[in-house]
Amino acid sequence: MHGKIYFALLLLSLALLASSCGPGRELTRRNRIEVLAGPELLDRVVRNQLQAETLDGKARIQYDDGSFSMGVTASIKMIKDSLIWMSVKKFGFEVARAMITQDSLYVLDRINNEYAVEPLSYIEDRYNLPGNLGMMQQVLLGNPVFLTTANPESTLEADTYRLTASSGSRRNELWLSAADYQLQRLAVSDEAENRSLDMSYDAYADAGLNRDFSYLRMLEVDSDETGNARITIEFNQVDFDVPTEIRFDVPSRYQRMGK
């Protein structure tokens, strides 16, 4: 697996590594929406993040960069502060497997009997994307990620908060439900590096945790290295804080991918 397919798997890993998709729960509105200043709203958002030690889910994933597209199903597992694991299937057959740890990215190509092992710094060096396990796990859980939290400012429009933070060329924007601080959209950009990420969150439903989980994510990433790519992740099953078994073995017949 080379070129577009390898890069697509990298992006899929990030997109997890950045959703029953039934209707989300109706929000209960407050009689009076509390108006919060930027620092106070930022603190409220951080304190209201979804918390889970493990995740075990299944999802449909669609990738499209304009010249190459693919739709797959995936089994996705996460152990907090340890790893993210993914098995990708097409027509019921596993075509790839990926695992992200604190310092490395592993990919198995079942079609060509190849494997890759790269440091997470490879993602930053080659694709100018953040190589950080903690950030990827936050994306997977549906929590906001921050390139910067400096100079936070908030505005309230109807029943939606907009929270912005900026430092130098880096900028964060969050759109949140004013009723319960539920994340609706996230946009992060770095003008100096000419890269951006925009993700919308939909189909919220009860996850049996401290807050609801977004079962549908739509992600758009753009940079000089990646071009423009769109990824949709639609979870149809997800369990939290359950015993999770991870297997990632490289068969002896597999050849290491050339760069």
Sequence and secondary structure as in RCSB ss.txt:
>XXXX:A:sequence
MHGKIYFALLLLSLALLASSCGPGRELTRRNRIEVLAGPELLDRVVRNQLQAETLDGKARIQYDDGSFSMGVTAS
IKMIKDSLIWMSVKKFGFEVARAMITQDSLYVLDRINNEYAVEPLSYIEDRYNLPGNLGMMQQVLLGNPVFLTTA
NPESTLEADTYRLTASSGSRRNELWLSAADYQLQRLAVSDEAENRSLDMSYDAYADAGLNRDFSYLRMLEVDSDE
TGNARITIEFNQVDFDVPTEIRFDVPSRYQRMGK
>XXXX:A:secstr
  HHHHHHHHHHHHHT              SS     HHHHHHHHHHT    SEEEEEEEEEEE SS EEEEEEE
EEEETTTEEEEEEEETTEEEEEEEEESSEEEEEETTTTEEEEEEHHHHHHHH     HHHHHHHHHT    S  S
S EEEEETTEEEEEEEETTEEEEEEEETTT  EEEEEEEETTTTEEEEEEEEEEE  SSSS EEEEEEEEEEETT
TEEEEEEEEEEEEEESS         TT EE   
